[in-house]
Amino acid sequence: MTRRAQLVEIAQEIDQHLSAVRSMVRKPLEAQFARGQLTGPQRSVMQALVFSDGLSLKDLSRQVGLAHSTVSGIVDRLEVRGLVKRAAHKTDRRLTVIAVTKPVKDFMEKTSPALTIDPLVEALRLARPADRTIILAGLRKLRLILAAWSTSE
């Protein structure tokens, strides 16, 4: 096996492990989102809005890659459920900005972080201190190597 083939094999295994870890850590958060019974497009819209201070319908449509009319309908349904709100733009009253409501914002700021970090905390509780040190050192080293690679290109 060539050196490149060996590196590809290792990289694929690392990618598989990282994907599996991310999936396991996100499972409680995903379960909470599933309780919200949002469709895929609704989740895309919510995700775009959660990570913004509000977007115009045009910008939101562009960001999620859906037609203006489709996103408008999605926003209408999310607004009825109390998940998003429409408000006049702060400086241009002719524009409407769509943003998540306070309960959604509070959930994302207060509950969501615990849902993603708690599984990791509980799993690390099962590990020996020496294993935790090895895991952390390996991830730090991988991150440093990736950072060095990304700046060299």
N, C-alpha and C positions, 0 to 999 in steps of 0.2 A: 504494500500500500504506500502511495506517495505521501510526502509530508502534507501537501495540500489536502489530499483526501482524508488524512487523519484529522487535520484541523477542521475540515467541513463536518466530519462525523462528531467531533467534540462540540462544535458550535451548534449543531442540530440538537444534540442532547441537552446542552445548556438552555437553548431556546425552549425545548419541551418542558424542562424543569421550571423555568421562569413562568411559562404560561400556566402550568399546573398550579404553582404556588399562588399566582395572581388570581386564578379562578377560585381556589379554595378560600383565600382571604376575602374575596368579594362575595362569596356565597350568601352570608347573612344580609348584606346590603341588597343583593339581587332579589333575595326572598322578600325583603321589605318593598322593593319596587314592584315586584309581581303582585303584591297585595293591592297595589294601586290600580291594577288592571288597566294599564296603559298599552295602547297598540305600539308597534315599532315606530311609526312616524311620530306619534305623540311623545314617545320617549326621546326621539331625536330632537324634537322641538324643545322639550323640557331641558334636555342637557345643554342645548345651545343657550337657553335663557338663564339657566342656573349659573353658567360661567360668564355672564355678562351683567351689565347694569341696566339692561333693557335694550331691545332692538326694534327698529321699525319693521313692519311687515315685509318690506322689500329686502332689507338686510337679512332678516330671519329666513326668508324663502331662499335667498342666495346661499346662506350658510348651511341649510339642511338639504339643499339641492332638490327642492320640490316646487311645483308651480305655485304662484301667488294665491290663486283661488283655493288650492288644496290646503295650504298653510293657514289661510284665513278661516277655513272650516275647522281645522284642527284647533286653532286658537279659540274659536267660538265654543267648541266643546270643552276645552280645558278651562275656559272662563266660567262656564256654567258650573263646573265642578269646584270652582274656587281655587284653582291651582295657578292661574295667571290673571293678570289685570291689564287693562289698557289705560293709558294716561296720556295727557298732552305732553309733548316735548317741553323741556324746561325753557329753552330759548326760542323755539319756533312752534308756536301754539297750533299751527296748521298740521304739524306732524303728530302721529300717534306712536307712542312707544309701548311695547309689550314687555312685561316683566313678571317674574314669579311673585306670588303673594308672600306676605310675612310668614305664615305658617310653613310654607315650602322653604323659604330662606332659612328660617330657624331650624328646620329639620336638617338641611344640608350643612349648617354650621355647627349644630350641637349633637344631633343623633348620628348622622352619617359617619363622622370620623370614628366614633366608638364602634360602630358596626364593622368598620374595616380594620381597625387596629386590635380589637378584642380577640378575634380568632388567632391572630399572630401572637398576642400576649399569652393566651392560653396554651398554644402549641409550644412556645418557648419555655413555659413553665415545666413542661414535660422533659425538656432537654437538660442534660447535665451542663453545669457552668462552662466546662471545657468545650463542649459542643457548641454552645452559644457563641463563644469566643471565635471558634473556627468558622462558623457560619458568617458572622459579622466580618471577620477578616477577609474571607473569600469574596463576599459581596463588595466590600470596600475596594479590594484589589481589582475586581472585574470592572467596577465603575471607573477607577483611575485609568485602567488600560483603554476602556472605551472612550473616555474623555481625551486621552492622548491621541488616539486614532482619529477622532473626529476633528481635532484641531490641526492634524497633519495633512488633511485633505484639502 
